[in-house]
């Protein structure tokens, strides 16, 4: 049975989609079977995986609303992992899901038939605590929280932990924090070092050993529709996501 991991943070600009795409590629390079789910209407994980969101016949929108089967939506990428893609249509699902039965569980139920086909299923959630994010959390076994090491990130983390607590009580009692991922890290910053110390104090071994550095190659890769491994496999960013994939396999791999 696969490990389903929601990658989420309601604060934008923290490297959430970058982490989702490059972790999927890193796990695939380590010979893991990976499905990446783009649950963000911006469709950035879709484009970053080399899939044109403008040309989609079916997307995660159709799957959530019951208009398509998962096999009709799934796309195999050249990077070794599969994608359930998204585009702007997904924004309408926020309203349309409200009228449906079991609206918070649509994604979890759609994934049940394919969970044994993968080792890891990664969900790139939108930067908001909305119905799409709730679907991601309800479907997940665990959560990875990418965060910059700055003061406001700690405030946002408190909100997310409270949301997880509510989801655990109402929808998904097994969900847990798989790890906090420090992104866009600059070791020269005194504030960053202070935040790292606070994270270690409050979350202990829930903080991944891997740190994702600020790296121009990571920023460039999405514009070419490629994960970092096929854009610049020797970069510091590629090395960091390779280490993160190894760390995740050591925790949850078979």
N, C-alpha and C positions, 0 to 999 in steps of 0.2 A: 504494500500500500504506500502511495506517495506521501511525502510531506508537503502539505499545502501551506504556503507562507504568503501573508499579505505584507507588502512593502508600503508603508504608509506614514505620512506626517501631514497634518493639515496646513502646516507652514510651507509655502512654495519656495523654490530656489534652493533646496537643501541637497540636491543630487538624488532625489528619489527615483526618477525615471532612468537616469544614468546608471544608478545602482541596479535597477531591475533588469535592464537590457544587458549590462556587462556581467552581472552575476549569472544570468541565463546562459550567456555565451561561455563564461568560465566553467560552469558546471558541465555544459555540453562538451567542452574540450577535455574534461576529465572523464568522459565517457558515461556521463549520467544522462538519463532520458528526461528531457525538460519541456514543460509547457509554460509559456509566458502569456498571461492574460492582461490585455490592456483595458483597464476599467476607467480610463480617463478620457472624456470627450475630446480633449486636445489631440489625442492619437499620437503622442510623441514616441511612445514605446513601439508603436506600429511602424512609424517612419524610421526610427532608429534601428529597427530590425531589417530594413530594406524593403518594406512592404508599402506600396503607394496607397494611402488612405483614401485618395480621391477615386480610386478605381475599384473599390470593394463592392462585390455583389451582395454579400452577406457579412454581417459583423456581430460583435458581442451584443449589440442592441437587439438584433433579431432573436438571438438565443435567449436573452433575459425575458423577452416578451412572449416567448413561445412560438415565434414565427419561423424558426429554423432549428434543425438539429445541430449538435456540436460538430458532427462530421462535415456539415455544409459550411461551417464558419472557419474551421481550423485550417491554417496555412503552414506548410513546412518551409522553413527558411534555409538559405544556403549556409547559415552559420551553425547548423546542427541542432537547432531546437524548433519547436512548433509555437505558433502564435494564434491566439484568438484576438483578432484586430479590432480597432475602434476608430471611429471618426466622429464628426460633429453630430451625427444622428443620435449618438448615445446621450447627448444632453437632454433630449426629449424623454428619455426613459425615467428621469427623475420624477416627472409628473405622471407619466403613464403607469408606473409601478404602483403608485398609491392606490389605484383602483383594483389591483389584482390580489387574489388570495395568496397567502404565504409570500408576500412581496419581499420580505427580508431574506428569504431562503432560496430565491430563484437560482442564484449562482451555485450554491451548494448542491442543490438537487440536479442541476445540469451536469455537474462534474462527476457525480457518482458512477456513471457507466465507464468512465475512462481513468479513474484513479489508479487502477492497477497497471495502466500502460506507461506510467511515468514514475521516476524516482523523486522528482521535485516539480511542484506546480507553483509558480510565482505569480502573484497578483499585484500589478501596478495600480494602486488606488489613486483617486483624484486628490488634490490638495484641499480637501474640505470634508467635514464630518456630515455627509449627506447620505441619501438612501443607497447610492452606489458603494460608498465606503462601508456602510453597514452590511451590504451584501458580501463584500470582500471579507470583512471580519467574521461574519457568520459562517463563511465557507472555510476559513483558515484553521489550521492546527496551531499556528504560531504567527508572530508578527516580528518583522525587522523594521526598526525605526531609524532611518537615516537622519542625522542632525548635525548642523554646524555647531562648533564649540563657541557659542556666544550666549549672552544673557537671555535674550528673548526665546531662544530655543528651549531653555529649561522651563519657561512658563508654558510654552506649547506642549511640552512633554507631559506636564501635569494634566492638561486637558485631555490628551490622548489616553493616558492611563485611566482616567475617570471614565471615558467612553468605553474602553475595553472592559472595565468593571461592570458597566451596565449591560454590555453585550454578553458577557459571561453569565450574568444572572438571568437574562431574558431569553437568549438565543443559542449560546454556544458555551456550555460550561467547561469545555476542555481547552479553550484558547489561552495561550500564554505568550509572554514576550520571549522570542527566540534570541534576540540580541539588539543592542543599540550600536549603530554604525556611525563612527565619526567620519564626516565627509568634509571636503574642501578645507582640509586641515593645514594650518600654517604654524609650525612649531616655534616660530619666532614670536608669536603673539602671547603675551603674558596672560591675557584674558582666556585664551584657548587652553592654556595649561591649567588655569584655575577651574574652568568648567570640566576638564578631564578629571581633575581630582574630585570634584563633587559627584560626577557620574560614577566613578569608582567607589566612592563612599556609600552611595545610595543603591547602586545596582550591582556592584561586585562583578561576578563572572558573567553577568548578562551583557556586559560591554565587550564587543568583539575585540580581540587582540589586534586585528587588522585595522589600519587607519588609511582612509582614502585621501591622498594629498591633493592640493590644488595643482592641476596639470593641464596645460594648454591642449595637449593631444586628446584628452578626455572631452574637452569642450568642443573640439573640432569634429570629432568622429560622427556625431549625429547628423551633421549637415551633409555627410556623404552616405547616410543610411547604413552605417556599419558600426558594429561593436568595436571596442578598442583593440581587440585581438586581431581583427582583420584590417585595421587601420594602421596601428603601430604597436606590434606585439612586444617590442622591446622597451616601450615607454614605462615610466614609473606608474602610470595609471593602470596599465595592463598587468604589471607585476602585483599591484595592490589587489586587483579583482581576482587574480589567480590565487593569491593567498586567502582571500575571503571565501572563494569556492572551496578550497582545501579545508578551511576551518569549518565550513558548513557540512561538508561531507564527513569530517571527523565526528561531528556532533550527531548527525541524523542519517548519514549514508548507510547503505547496506554492505 
